[in-house]
Amino acid sequence: MNQDKSIAPTLLIIFSIFWLALAINPLYRDIWIAENIILVICLFFLIIKYKKFHFSNTSYYLIFTFCIMQTIGAHYSYAEVPLGFWVSDMLDLSRNHFDRWVHFAFGFLIVLPFKEALLRFVKFKNNNTKNFVLVMIFFGIGGCYEIVEWWYATLFEQGVEADAFLGSQGDIWDAEKDMLIAGVGAWIYLALFTRKKNQSI
């Protein structure tokens, strides 16, 4: 892969077309808006800082993949994504696990961009310390997101739409499992792809 020329502009164009297509007639418009607030803010930051703060092409591909998954979840609401129902039926699972996949993907796909950003400001003595800090960051982000999700659902949603936004599907431990899965996703990526001297694929 040619890391000299950034793939980010091309991926942004492709994603923008995909995002606009799924912005048409989402299942729950208010949930779609809420689910996209953080995404839009993060993409805005990446765009305005692009000239001064480049990531690797690998990171941009990973960010793009996560954004696609998040956009699908926002369009249908995570608990009602058709792909999740199809897998659940095929494997005889008790729930739609698309939201679990996205929480795992957040850790697995976004930890490299976080690592690249963190290493610009912090120098670690060894990989173990660096990886521990990164995994803890993702546990923390997962926890903060669950708090914001609960806060929004309590203040702005009721009944069916609140359940659709939370995506707990009757699981009282849904928030804790989502937090765990995000951290585990980050750990698995780092375990698989982190090499010595802070090199990653």
N, C-alpha and C positions, 0 to 999 in steps of 0.2 A: 504493500500500500504506500502510495506517495504521500508522505506527511508534509511535503513542502507547500503544496497547494491545499488550502482548507476546503473541505467539503461542506462546511456549514451553510454558505449561501444557497447551494443547490438543495440541501436537505430542508432548509427553511421554506423554500418555494414549494417543494413537494408536500411538506407538512401543512402549510397554509391552505393549499387546495383541499387536502383531506379534512382539515379542521372546519373549513367553510362548508363542505359537503355535509358533515355530521352536525353542523350547527342548525341545519334545516330540520324543523319538526322533531326535536328530541322528545323522549317519552315524558319527562317532567321538565318544563322550561325553567322553573325556579331552581331546581336541583342542578340543572345544566349550568346555569349562571354561577351558582355557588362553587361547583366543582372546578370551574375554569378560572376562578379568580387567582388562585395561587399559580396556576400554569401560566397565565398571561403575565403576571408580575415577573415570574422567573424568566420567561422568554424576553420580556422587555429589557430586563437587566442584561441578559446575554447579548442582546442586539446593541444596546447603547455602549456596552463595554467591549464590544467585539474587537475594535482596533487595538486596544491596550491589553486585553485579557483573552488571549487565544487558548483554547484547549486543543488536544491532539485530535486527529480525525477519528481515532477509535472512540474517544469520549463523545464526539458529536454523533457518531452512529449509535452509541448507547443511549444518549439523551433522546435522539430521534425515535428510537424503538420504544422507550418508556412513554414519550409523549403520545405516540400512536395508541398505546394501550390505555393511557389515561383518557384520551379523547373518546375512545369506544365506550369506556366505562361511564363517562359523563353523558354520552348520548342516550344510553339505555337505562342508566343507573346501574351500579355495579352488581346489584343482586338480580338483575333481570337481563343480563347480556346473553343473547341466544347461544353463543359459543359455549358459555359456561353450562347452560342447560343441556346442550348436546353431549358434553363430556360427562356430566352427571348421569345422564340417562345411559350412556355407553358403559360407564364404570359402576353403575348402580350406587351412586353417592347420594347422601341425604340432603345436600344443598348445592347451590350454585357457587363454585369456588373461584369465579373470576376475580373477585375482590382480593382473595388470598394471593392469587398469581401476581396481581398488580403490586401488592405490598411487598412480596418477595422480590419482584422485578425492581422496585424502587431501590432496595438495598443492593441487589446484584448489578443493576445497570448504572446506577448513579454514583456508586462509591468511587469509581475511577476519576470522574470529574472532580469530586470532592478532594480526592487524594492529590490531584494535580494542583488544585487551588491551595490546599493546605501547605504543600511543600514549597510554595513560593514565599511563605511567611514563617514557617516553623521548620527547624532542622532537628531530626530525631537521631538518637545514637544508634538505634537498631530497628529492624523491620518489625520485631514483636511489639515494641512500644508504639510505633506508628500505626500498626494494624489494630491494636487495642483501642487507641484513641478514635480511629475511624469507625470501628464497630460501635463504640459507645456513643459517638455522634449520631449514628443512625438509630440506635435505641432511643436517644433523646428526641430526635426529630419525629420518630414514630409516636412517641408519647405526646408530644406537643400537638401533632396532627389529630390524635384521638380526642384530646381535650377540646380543640377548636371544633371538631366535628360534633361532639356532644353539645357544646355551647350553641352552635348554629341550629342544630335540630331542636333543642329545647326552646329557643327564642323564636324561631321563624317557621318551623314545620309542625304539623300535627298529623296524627293517625297514620294512614298508609304512606304518605310522602315522607314523614319522619323516619319510618322504618326503611323506606327505599333509600333515603340518604345515608342512614347509618349502615345499612347493609348487613346488620347483625343476624338476620334470618333466624331469630329465636335463640341464638347462642349467647348466653350471659357472659361468656369469657371472650367474646369476639374482639374487643379492643385489645386485651392483653395478648391474644394470639397474633393479631396484626402487628403489634409492636415487636413481638419476638421474631416473626417471620422477616420483617425488614432488616433487623440486625443480623439474623442468620444469613440472609441473602448477601449482605455486605461481607460477612465473614467468609462465605463460600467463594465469592469472587476473589477476595484477597488470597485465600488459601490456594486457589487453583492457578492464579495468574501473576501473583507477586513474586518477583525474583530478587536476587541479591542486588545490592547497590541501587535500590529504589527503582528498578526497571519493571515495567508492566507491559502486557500486550494491549 
